[in-house]
């Protein structure tokens, strides 16, 4: 199982901590920071595994939409 690096996990947690509760796709969650992701597909896969492994707080897998975009729920 491949997960995000410790630096990527720290950055993701900072982003999550700033968000209000709701359902998000990664592109929406990361906002302008998404433009700096080198390989979005690979990053998305690792992000999902990181969430599943419990490395990030206040977030859980929500659904996979018909366009194959994964959504996550941020909660309080």
PyMOL Python script that loads the backbone (N, CA, C, O; Angstrom):
from pymol import cmd

cmd.read_pdbstr("""\
ATOM      1  N   UNK A   1       0.837  -1.177   0.000  1.00  0.00           N
ATOM      2  CA  UNK A   1       0.000   0.000   0.000  1.00  0.00           C
ATOM      3  C   UNK A   1       0.885   1.245   0.000  1.00  0.00           C
ATOM      4  O   UNK A   1       1.750   1.413   0.860  1.00  0.00           O
ATOM      5  N   UNK A   2       0.652   2.101  -0.972  1.00  0.00           N
ATOM      6  CA  UNK A   2       1.408   3.340  -1.054  1.00  0.00           C
ATOM      7  C   UNK A   2       0.569   4.472  -0.480  1.00  0.00           C
ATOM      8  O   UNK A   2      -0.603   4.642  -0.817  1.00  0.00           O
ATOM      9  N   UNK A   3       1.202   5.235   0.390  1.00  0.00           N
ATOM     10  CA  UNK A   3       0.540   6.387   0.994  1.00  0.00           C
ATOM     11  C   UNK A   3       1.369   7.633   0.719  1.00  0.00           C
ATOM     12  O   UNK A   3       2.476   7.549   0.188  1.00  0.00           O
ATOM     13  N   UNK A   4       0.828   8.781   1.083  1.00  0.00           N
ATOM     14  CA  UNK A   4       1.536  10.040   0.899  1.00  0.00           C
ATOM     15  C   UNK A   4       2.776  10.086   1.789  1.00  0.00           C
ATOM     16  O   UNK A   4       2.846   9.402   2.810  1.00  0.00           O
ATOM     17  N   UNK A   5       3.738  10.891   1.393  1.00  0.00           N
ATOM     18  CA  UNK A   5       4.944  11.079   2.197  1.00  0.00           C
ATOM     19  C   UNK A   5       4.571  11.862   3.462  1.00  0.00           C
ATOM     20  O   UNK A   5       3.513  12.489   3.510  1.00  0.00           O
ATOM     21  N   UNK A   6       5.429  11.831   4.478  1.00  0.00           N
ATOM     22  CA  UNK A   6       5.134  12.604   5.699  1.00  0.00           C
ATOM     23  C   UNK A   6       4.888  14.093   5.424  1.00  0.00           C
ATOM     24  O   UNK A   6       4.036  14.711   6.063  1.00  0.00           O
ATOM     25  N   UNK A   7       5.628  14.661   4.484  1.00  0.00           N
ATOM     26  CA  UNK A   7       5.441  16.076   4.138  1.00  0.00           C
ATOM     27  C   UNK A   7       4.085  16.296   3.480  1.00  0.00           C
ATOM     28  O   UNK A   7       3.397  17.274   3.775  1.00  0.00           O
ATOM     29  N   UNK A   8       3.702  15.384   2.588  1.00  0.00           N
ATOM     30  CA  UNK A   8       2.401  15.489   1.920  1.00  0.00           C
ATOM     31  C   UNK A   8       1.258  15.298   2.910  1.00  0.00           C
ATOM     32  O   UNK A   8       0.219  15.948   2.802  1.00  0.00           O
ATOM     33  N   UNK A   9       1.456  14.400   3.877  1.00  0.00           N
ATOM     34  CA  UNK A   9       0.441  14.179   4.905  1.00  0.00           C
ATOM     35  C   UNK A   9       0.271  15.445   5.741  1.00  0.00           C
ATOM     36  O   UNK A   9      -0.857  15.845   6.031  1.00  0.00           O
ATOM     37  N   UNK A  10       1.364  16.073   6.127  1.00  0.00           N
ATOM     38  CA  UNK A  10       1.300  17.303   6.922  1.00  0.00           C
ATOM     39  C   UNK A  10       0.574  18.402   6.147  1.00  0.00           C
ATOM     40  O   UNK A  10      -0.254  19.118   6.710  1.00  0.00           O
ATOM     41  N   UNK A  11       0.883  18.536   4.854  1.00  0.00           N
ATOM     42  CA  UNK A  11       0.224  19.545   4.032  1.00  0.00           C
ATOM     43  C   UNK A  11      -1.268  19.243   3.901  1.00  0.00           C
ATOM     44  O   UNK A  11      -2.099  20.143   4.026  1.00  0.00           O
ATOM     45  N   UNK A  12      -1.606  17.982   3.651  1.00  0.00           N
ATOM     46  CA  UNK A  12      -3.012  17.586   3.514  1.00  0.00           C
ATOM     47  C   UNK A  12      -3.776  17.878   4.795  1.00  0.00           C
ATOM     48  O   UNK A  12      -4.901  18.373   4.743  1.00  0.00           O
ATOM     49  N   UNK A  13      -3.179  17.579   5.948  1.00  0.00           N
ATOM     50  CA  UNK A  13      -3.863  17.819   7.215  1.00  0.00           C
ATOM     51  C   UNK A  13      -4.083  19.307   7.441  1.00  0.00           C
ATOM     52  O   UNK A  13      -5.124  19.698   7.971  1.00  0.00           O
ATOM     53  N   UNK A  14      -3.134  20.140   7.055  1.00  0.00           N
ATOM     54  CA  UNK A  14      -3.311  21.596   7.157  1.00  0.00           C
ATOM     55  C   UNK A  14      -4.497  22.053   6.322  1.00  0.00           C
ATOM     56  O   UNK A  14      -5.309  22.863   6.768  1.00  0.00           O
ATOM     57  N   UNK A  15      -4.589  21.526   5.105  1.00  0.00           N
ATOM     58  CA  UNK A  15      -5.701  21.885   4.208  1.00  0.00           C
ATOM     59  C   UNK A  15      -7.020  21.436   4.804  1.00  0.00           C
ATOM     60  O   UNK A  15      -7.987  22.198   4.822  1.00  0.00           O
ATOM     61  N   UNK A  16      -7.069  20.208   5.291  1.00  0.00           N
ATOM     62  CA  UNK A  16      -8.292  19.664   5.893  1.00  0.00           C
ATOM     63  C   UNK A  16      -8.713  20.495   7.101  1.00  0.00           C
ATOM     64  O   UNK A  16      -9.898  20.781   7.278  1.00  0.00           O
ATOM     65  N   UNK A  17      -7.755  20.879   7.923  1.00  0.00           N
ATOM     66  CA  UNK A  17      -8.064  21.642   9.133  1.00  0.00           C
ATOM     67  C   UNK A  17      -8.694  22.999   8.820  1.00  0.00           C
ATOM     68  O   UNK A  17      -9.441  23.537   9.638  1.00  0.00           O
ATOM     69  N   UNK A  18      -8.402  23.550   7.655  1.00  0.00           N
ATOM     70  CA  UNK A  18      -8.935  24.859   7.267  1.00  0.00           C
ATOM     71  C   UNK A  18     -10.321  24.766   6.632  1.00  0.00           C
ATOM     72  O   UNK A  18     -10.992  25.784   6.459  1.00  0.00           O
ATOM     73  N   UNK A  19     -10.749  23.568   6.287  1.00  0.00           N
ATOM     74  CA  UNK A  19     -12.028  23.386   5.586  1.00  0.00           C
ATOM     75  C   UNK A  19     -13.176  23.181   6.555  1.00  0.00           C
ATOM     76  O   UNK A  19     -13.015  22.617   7.637  1.00  0.00           O
ATOM     77  N   UNK A  20     -14.333  23.651   6.136  1.00  0.00           N
ATOM     78  CA  UNK A  20     -15.540  23.390   6.921  1.00  0.00           C
ATOM     79  C   UNK A  20     -16.080  22.007   6.541  1.00  0.00           C
ATOM     80  O   UNK A  20     -15.671  21.423   5.537  1.00  0.00           O
ATOM     81  N   UNK A  21     -16.977  21.510   7.335  1.00  0.00           N
ATOM     82  CA  UNK A  21     -17.572  20.199   7.072  1.00  0.00           C
ATOM     83  C   UNK A  21     -18.250  20.191   5.710  1.00  0.00           C
ATOM     84  O   UNK A  21     -18.834  21.190   5.290  1.00  0.00           O
ATOM     85  N   UNK A  22     -18.169  19.052   5.021  1.00  0.00           N
ATOM     86  CA  UNK A  22     -18.820  18.922   3.732  1.00  0.00           C
ATOM     87  C   UNK A  22     -18.192  17.835   2.892  1.00  0.00           C
ATOM     88  O   UNK A  22     -17.291  17.126   3.340  1.00  0.00           O
ATOM     89  N   UNK A  23     -18.678  17.710   1.665  1.00  0.00           N
ATOM     90  CA  UNK A  23     -18.192  16.717   0.708  1.00  0.00           C
ATOM     91  C   UNK A  23     -17.310  17.436  -0.320  1.00  0.00           C
ATOM     92  O   UNK A  23     -17.704  18.460  -0.879  1.00  0.00           O
ATOM     93  N   UNK A  24     -16.124  16.893  -0.559  1.00  0.00           N
ATOM     94  CA  UNK A  24     -15.161  17.527  -1.453  1.00  0.00           C
ATOM     95  C   UNK A  24     -14.515  16.518  -2.396  1.00  0.00           C
ATOM     96  O   UNK A  24     -14.301  15.362  -2.032  1.00  0.00           O
ATOM     97  N   UNK A  25     -14.210  16.966  -3.605  1.00  0.00           N
ATOM     98  CA  UNK A  25     -13.281  16.262  -4.477  1.00  0.00           C
ATOM     99  C   UNK A  25     -11.904  16.837  -4.167  1.00  0.00           C
ATOM    100  O   UNK A  25     -11.799  17.934  -3.618  1.00  0.00           O
ATOM    101  N   UNK A  26     -10.859  16.111  -4.512  1.00  0.00           N
ATOM    102  CA  UNK A  26      -9.507  16.598  -4.222  1.00  0.00           C
ATOM    103  C   UNK A  26      -9.215  17.943  -4.875  1.00  0.00           C
ATOM    104  O   UNK A  26      -8.587  18.806  -4.261  1.00  0.00           O
ATOM    105  N   UNK A  27      -9.659  18.127  -6.103  1.00  0.00           N
ATOM    106  CA  UNK A  27      -9.387  19.393  -6.790  1.00  0.00           C
ATOM    107  C   UNK A  27     -10.000  20.563  -6.035  1.00  0.00           C
ATOM    108  O   UNK A  27      -9.394  21.631  -5.950  1.00  0.00           O
ATOM    109  N   UNK A  28     -11.181  20.376  -5.492  1.00  0.00           N
ATOM    110  CA  UNK A  28     -11.842  21.432  -4.712  1.00  0.00           C
ATOM    111  C   UNK A  28     -11.171  21.600  -3.358  1.00  0.00           C
ATOM    112  O   UNK A  28     -10.963  22.720  -2.891  1.00  0.00           O
ATOM    113  N   UNK A  29     -10.837  20.490  -2.741  1.00  0.00           N
ATOM    114  CA  UNK A  29     -10.201  20.510  -1.431  1.00  0.00           C
ATOM    115  C   UNK A  29      -8.869  21.260  -1.481  1.00  0.00           C
ATOM    116  O   UNK A  29      -8.588  22.102  -0.628  1.00  0.00           O
ATOM    117  N   UNK A  30      -8.063  20.948  -2.478  1.00  0.00           N
ATOM    118  CA  UNK A  30      -6.729  21.547  -2.584  1.00  0.00           C
ATOM    119  C   UNK A  30      -6.738  22.941  -3.206  1.00  0.00           C
ATOM    120  O   UNK A  30      -5.798  23.710  -3.008  1.00  0.00           O
ATOM    121  N   UNK A  31      -7.783  23.272  -3.951  1.00  0.00           N
ATOM    122  CA  UNK A  31      -7.877  24.597  -4.555  1.00  0.00           C
ATOM    123  C   UNK A  31      -6.694  24.896  -5.466  1.00  0.00           C
ATOM    124  O   UNK A  31      -6.334  24.073  -6.308  1.00  0.00           O
ATOM    125  N   UNK A  32      -6.085  26.075  -5.302  1.00  0.00           N
ATOM    126  CA  UNK A  32      -4.969  26.486  -6.164  1.00  0.00           C
ATOM    127  C   UNK A  32      -3.746  25.591  -5.990  1.00  0.00           C
ATOM    128  O   UNK A  32      -2.921  25.484  -6.898  1.00  0.00           O
ATOM    129  N   UNK A  33      -3.626  24.950  -4.834  1.00  0.00           N
ATOM    130  CA  UNK A  33      -2.498  24.039  -4.585  1.00  0.00           C
ATOM    131  C   UNK A  33      -2.522  22.830  -5.529  1.00  0.00           C
ATOM    132  O   UNK A  33      -1.487  22.212  -5.778  1.00  0.00           O
ATOM    133  N   UNK A  34      -3.706  22.498  -6.052  1.00  0.00           N
ATOM    134  CA  UNK A  34      -3.840  21.334  -6.933  1.00  0.00           C
ATOM    135  C   UNK A  34      -2.974  21.487  -8.183  1.00  0.00           C
ATOM    136  O   UNK A  34      -2.511  20.489  -8.734  1.00  0.00           O
ATOM    137  N   UNK A  35      -2.752  22.711  -8.634  1.00  0.00           N
ATOM    138  CA  UNK A  35      -1.939  22.966  -9.827  1.00  0.00           C
ATOM    139  C   UNK A  35      -0.491  22.504  -9.638  1.00  0.00           C
ATOM    140  O   UNK A  35       0.216  22.289 -10.622  1.00  0.00           O
ATOM    141  N   UNK A  36      -0.048  22.351  -8.408  1.00  0.00           N
ATOM    142  CA  UNK A  36       1.333  21.955  -8.125  1.00  0.00           C
ATOM    143  C   UNK A  36       1.500  20.451  -7.937  1.00  0.00           C
ATOM    144  O   UNK A  36       2.614  19.976  -7.717  1.00  0.00           O
ATOM    145  N   UNK A  37       0.408  19.701  -8.020  1.00  0.00           N
ATOM    146  CA  UNK A  37       0.484  18.235  -7.909  1.00  0.00           C
ATOM    147  C   UNK A  37       1.028  17.686  -9.220  1.00  0.00           C
ATOM    148  O   UNK A  37       0.451  17.906 -10.285  1.00  0.00           O
ATOM    149  N   UNK A  38       2.153  16.962  -9.131  1.00  0.00           N
ATOM    150  CA  UNK A  38       2.845  16.497 -10.342  1.00  0.00           C
ATOM    151  C   UNK A  38       2.079  15.426 -11.104  1.00  0.00           C
ATOM    152  O   UNK A  38       1.990  15.491 -12.330  1.00  0.00           O
ATOM    153  N   UNK A  39       1.534  14.460 -10.415  1.00  0.00           N
ATOM    154  CA  UNK A  39       0.791  13.379 -11.059  1.00  0.00           C
ATOM    155  C   UNK A  39      -0.546  13.201 -10.339  1.00  0.00           C
ATOM    156  O   UNK A  39      -0.637  12.433  -9.381  1.00  0.00           O
ATOM    157  N   UNK A  40      -1.580  13.905 -10.793  1.00  0.00           N
ATOM    158  CA  UNK A  40      -2.862  13.877 -10.085  1.00  0.00           C
ATOM    159  C   UNK A  40      -3.445  12.480  -9.859  1.00  0.00           C
ATOM    160  O   UNK A  40      -3.989  12.211  -8.788  1.00  0.00           O
ATOM    161  N   UNK A  41      -3.343  11.595 -10.839  1.00  0.00           N
ATOM    162  CA  UNK A  41      -3.906  10.254 -10.692  1.00  0.00           C
ATOM    163  C   UNK A  41      -3.180   9.470  -9.608  1.00  0.00           C
ATOM    164  O   UNK A  41      -3.816   8.855  -8.753  1.00  0.00           O
ATOM    165  N   UNK A  42      -1.860   9.490  -9.641  1.00  0.00           N
ATOM    166  CA  UNK A  42      -1.054   8.797  -8.642  1.00  0.00           C
ATOM    167  C   UNK A  42      -1.257   9.408  -7.258  1.00  0.00           C
ATOM    168  O   UNK A  42      -1.381   8.689  -6.266  1.00  0.00           O
ATOM    169  N   UNK A  43      -1.291  10.731  -7.200  1.00  0.00           N
ATOM    170  CA  UNK A  43      -1.505  11.415  -5.936  1.00  0.00           C
ATOM    171  C   UNK A  43      -2.874  11.046  -5.359  1.00  0.00           C
ATOM    172  O   UNK A  43      -2.998  10.775  -4.165  1.00  0.00           O
ATOM    173  N   UNK A  44      -3.891  11.038  -6.211  1.00  0.00           N
ATOM    174  CA  UNK A  44      -5.237  10.689  -5.765  1.00  0.00           C
ATOM    175  C   UNK A  44      -5.316   9.292  -5.192  1.00  0.00           C
ATOM    176  O   UNK A  44      -5.985   9.060  -4.186  1.00  0.00           O
ATOM    177  N   UNK A  45      -4.630   8.362  -5.837  1.00  0.00           N
ATOM    178  CA  UNK A  45      -4.606   6.978  -5.355  1.00  0.00           C
ATOM    179  C   UNK A  45      -3.950   6.916  -3.974  1.00  0.00           C
ATOM    180  O   UNK A  45      -4.463   6.267  -3.062  1.00  0.00           O
ATOM    181  N   UNK A  46      -2.804   7.601  -3.831  1.00  0.00           N
ATOM    182  CA  UNK A  46      -2.095   7.600  -2.549  1.00  0.00           C
ATOM    183  C   UNK A  46      -2.895   8.332  -1.469  1.00  0.00           C
ATOM    184  O   UNK A  46      -2.886   7.931  -0.306  1.00  0.00           O
ATOM    185  N   UNK A  47      -3.579   9.397  -1.859  1.00  0.00           N
ATOM    186  CA  UNK A  47      -4.398  10.142  -0.902  1.00  0.00           C
ATOM    187  C   UNK A  47      -5.496   9.237  -0.352  1.00  0.00           C
ATOM    188  O   UNK A  47      -5.739   9.207   0.854  1.00  0.00           O
ATOM    189  N   UNK A  48      -6.152   8.506  -1.235  1.00  0.00           N
ATOM    190  CA  UNK A  48      -7.221   7.600  -0.819  1.00  0.00           C
ATOM    191  C   UNK A  48      -6.691   6.540   0.148  1.00  0.00           C
ATOM    192  O   UNK A  48      -7.338   6.235   1.151  1.00  0.00           O
ATOM    193  N   UNK A  49      -5.524   5.980  -0.148  1.00  0.00           N
ATOM    194  CA  UNK A  49      -4.918   4.975   0.732  1.00  0.00           C
ATOM    195  C   UNK A  49      -4.530   5.585   2.082  1.00  0.00           C
ATOM    196  O   UNK A  49      -4.643   4.937   3.122  1.00  0.00           O
ATOM    197  N   UNK A  50      -4.075   6.831   2.048  1.00  0.00           N
ATOM    198  CA  UNK A  50      -3.690   7.531   3.277  1.00  0.00           C
ATOM    199  C   UNK A  50      -4.906   7.738   4.166  1.00  0.00           C
ATOM    200  O   UNK A  50      -4.836   7.543   5.380  1.00  0.00           O
ATOM    201  N   UNK A  51      -6.021   8.131   3.563  1.00  0.00           N
ATOM    202  CA  UNK A  51      -7.270   8.306   4.314  1.00  0.00           C
ATOM    203  C   UNK A  51      -7.719   6.961   4.885  1.00  0.00           C
ATOM    204  O   UNK A  51      -8.084   6.875   6.057  1.00  0.00           O
ATOM    205  N   UNK A  52      -7.694   5.910   4.059  1.00  0.00           N
ATOM    206  CA  UNK A  52      -8.127   4.576   4.486  1.00  0.00           C
ATOM    207  C   UNK A  52      -7.266   4.046   5.639  1.00  0.00           C
ATOM    208  O   UNK A  52      -7.758   3.337   6.516  1.00  0.00           O
ATOM    209  N   UNK A  53      -5.973   4.399   5.625  1.00  0.00           N
ATOM    210  CA  UNK A  53      -5.059   3.926   6.664  1.00  0.00           C
ATOM    211  C   UNK A  53      -5.190   4.734   7.955  1.00  0.00           C
ATOM    212  O   UNK A  53      -4.593   4.376   8.971  1.00  0.00           O
ATOM    213  N   UNK A  54      -5.964   5.820   7.925  1.00  0.00           N
ATOM    214  CA  UNK A  54      -6.191   6.600   9.136  1.00  0.00           C
ATOM    215  C   UNK A  54      -5.119   7.628   9.454  1.00  0.00           C
ATOM    216  O   UNK A  54      -5.037   8.103  10.587  1.00  0.00           O
ATOM    217  N   UNK A  55      -4.297   7.981   8.476  1.00  0.00           N
ATOM    218  CA  UNK A  55      -3.224   8.952   8.715  1.00  0.00           C
ATOM    219  C   UNK A  55      -3.732  10.395   8.761  1.00  0.00           C
ATOM    220  O   UNK A  55      -3.032  11.280   9.252  1.00  0.00           O
ATOM    221  N   UNK A  56      -4.925  10.633   8.263  1.00  0.00           N
ATOM    222  CA  UNK A  56      -5.494  11.988   8.255  1.00  0.00           C
ATOM    223  C   UNK A  56      -6.727  12.019   9.136  1.00  0.00           C
ATOM    224  O   UNK A  56      -7.547  11.101   9.114  1.00  0.00           O
ATOM    225  N   UNK A  57      -6.849  13.082   9.907  1.00  0.00           N
ATOM    226  CA  UNK A  57      -7.982  13.235  10.811  1.00  0.00           C
ATOM    227  C   UNK A  57      -9.050  14.119  10.184  1.00  0.00           C
ATOM    228  O   UNK A  57      -8.755  14.955   9.330  1.00  0.00           O
ATOM    229  N   UNK A  58     -10.315  13.925  10.624  1.00  0.00           N
ATOM    230  CA  UNK A  58     -11.472  14.710  10.184  1.00  0.00           C
ATOM    231  C   UNK A  58     -11.877  14.454   8.740  1.00  0.00           C
ATOM    232  O   UNK A  58     -12.607  15.265   8.170  1.00  0.00           O
ATOM    233  N   UNK A  59     -11.440  13.370   8.130  1.00  0.00           N
ATOM    234  CA  UNK A  59     -11.786  13.094   6.743  1.00  0.00           C
ATOM    235  C   UNK A  59     -12.022  11.602   6.564  1.00  0.00           C
ATOM    236  O   UNK A  59     -11.361  10.769   7.185  1.00  0.00           O
ATOM    237  N   UNK A  60     -12.995  11.280   5.688  1.00  0.00           N
ATOM    238  CA  UNK A  60     -13.232   9.878   5.351  1.00  0.00           C
ATOM    239  C   UNK A  60     -13.686   9.797   3.897  1.00  0.00           C
ATOM    240  O   UNK A  60     -14.201  10.762   3.332  1.00  0.00           O
ATOM    241  N   UNK A  61     -13.485   8.632   3.314  1.00  0.00           N
ATOM    242  CA  UNK A  61     -13.935   8.360   1.951  1.00  0.00           C
ATOM    243  C   UNK A  61     -15.447   8.500   1.920  1.00  0.00           C
ATOM    244  O   UNK A  61     -16.136   8.028   2.825  1.00  0.00           O
ATOM    245  N   UNK A  62     -15.967   9.148   0.881  1.00  0.00           N
ATOM    246  CA  UNK A  62     -17.408   9.329   0.764  1.00  0.00           C
ATOM    247  C   UNK A  62     -17.989   8.478  -0.360  1.00  0.00           C
ATOM    248  O   UNK A  62     -18.843   7.626  -0.114  1.00  0.00           O
ATOM    249  N   UNK A  63     -17.528   8.706  -1.607  1.00  0.00           N
ATOM    250  CA  UNK A  63     -18.140   8.037  -2.753  1.00  0.00           C
ATOM    251  C   UNK A  63     -17.233   8.178  -3.967  1.00  0.00           C
ATOM    252  O   UNK A  63     -16.314   8.997  -3.986  1.00  0.00           O
ATOM    253  N   UNK A  64     -17.512   7.359  -4.984  1.00  0.00           N
ATOM    254  CA  UNK A  64     -16.864   7.489  -6.286  1.00  0.00           C
ATOM    255  C   UNK A  64     -17.964   7.849  -7.275  1.00  0.00           C
ATOM    256  O   UNK A  64     -18.890   7.072  -7.509  1.00  0.00           O
ATOM    257  N   UNK A  65     -17.846   9.036  -7.848  1.00  0.00           N
ATOM    258  CA  UNK A  65     -18.878   9.519  -8.763  1.00  0.00           C
ATOM    259  C   UNK A  65     -18.784   8.801 -10.111  1.00  0.00           C
ATOM    260  O   UNK A  65     -17.820   8.081 -10.371  1.00  0.00           O
ATOM    261  N   UNK A  66     -19.779   9.000 -10.953  1.00  0.00           N
ATOM    262  CA  UNK A  66     -19.811   8.322 -12.245  1.00  0.00           C
ATOM    263  C   UNK A  66     -18.660   8.735 -13.153  1.00  0.00           C
ATOM    264  O   UNK A  66     -18.286   7.984 -14.054  1.00  0.00           O
ATOM    265  N   UNK A  67     -18.090   9.923 -12.927  1.00  0.00           N
ATOM    266  CA  UNK A  67     -16.932  10.353 -13.723  1.00  0.00           C
ATOM    267  C   UNK A  67     -15.621   9.838 -13.137  1.00  0.00           C
ATOM    268  O   UNK A  67     -14.540  10.272 -13.534  1.00  0.00           O
ATOM    269  N   UNK A  68     -15.728   8.904 -12.185  1.00  0.00           N
ATOM    270  CA  UNK A  68     -14.586   8.255 -11.541  1.00  0.00           C
ATOM    271  C   UNK A  68     -13.829   9.186 -10.595  1.00  0.00           C
ATOM    272  O   UNK A  68     -12.699   8.888 -10.209  1.00  0.00           O
ATOM    273  N   UNK A  69     -14.438  10.304 -10.221  1.00  0.00           N
ATOM    274  CA  UNK A  69     -13.826  11.198  -9.247  1.00  0.00           C
ATOM    275  C   UNK A  69     -14.281  10.781  -7.854  1.00  0.00           C
ATOM    276  O   UNK A  69     -15.470  10.596  -7.598  1.00  0.00           O
ATOM    277  N   UNK A  70     -13.313  10.641  -6.972  1.00  0.00           N
ATOM    278  CA  UNK A  70     -13.594  10.235  -5.600  1.00  0.00           C
ATOM    279  C   UNK A  70     -13.946  11.467  -4.767  1.00  0.00           C
ATOM    280  O   UNK A  70     -13.344  12.528  -4.927  1.00  0.00           O
ATOM    281  N   UNK A  71     -14.919  11.315  -3.885  1.00  0.00           N
ATOM    282  CA  UNK A  71     -15.264  12.399  -2.967  1.00  0.00           C
ATOM    283  C   UNK A  71     -14.961  11.965  -1.537  1.00  0.00           C
ATOM    284  O   UNK A  71     -15.005  10.784  -1.191  1.00  0.00           O
ATOM    285  N   UNK A  72     -14.653  12.965  -0.727  1.00  0.00           N
ATOM    286  CA  UNK A  72     -14.322  12.748   0.675  1.00  0.00           C
ATOM    287  C   UNK A  72     -15.210  13.624   1.539  1.00  0.00           C
ATOM    288  O   UNK A  72     -15.589  14.728   1.147  1.00  0.00           O
ATOM    289  N   UNK A  73     -15.535  13.123   2.710  1.00  0.00           N
ATOM    290  CA  UNK A  73     -16.307  13.900   3.656  1.00  0.00           C
ATOM    291  C   UNK A  73     -15.403  14.430   4.754  1.00  0.00           C
ATOM    292  O   UNK A  73     -14.684  13.671   5.405  1.00  0.00           O
ATOM    293  N   UNK A  74     -15.448  15.744   4.953  1.00  0.00           N
ATOM    294  CA  UNK A  74     -14.751  16.355   6.063  1.00  0.00           C
ATOM    295  C   UNK A  74     -15.788  16.608   7.145  1.00  0.00           C
ATOM    296  O   UNK A  74     -16.868  17.128   6.867  1.00  0.00           O
ATOM    297  N   UNK A  75     -15.460  16.242   8.376  1.00  0.00           N
ATOM    298  CA  UNK A  75     -16.391  16.381   9.491  1.00  0.00           C
ATOM    299  C   UNK A  75     -15.695  17.037  10.663  1.00  0.00           C
ATOM    300  O   UNK A  75     -14.472  17.178  10.672  1.00  0.00           O
ATOM    301  N   UNK A  76     -16.480  17.440  11.656  1.00  0.00           N
ATOM    302  CA  UNK A  76     -15.911  18.122  12.826  1.00  0.00           C
ATOM    303  C   UNK A  76     -15.501  17.148  13.891  1.00  0.00           C
ATOM    304  O   UNK A  76     -15.003  17.554  14.942  1.00  0.00           O
TER     305      UNK A  76
END
""", "prot")
cmd.dss("prot")
cmd.show_as("cartoon", "prot")
cmd.util.cbc("prot")
cmd.orient("prot")
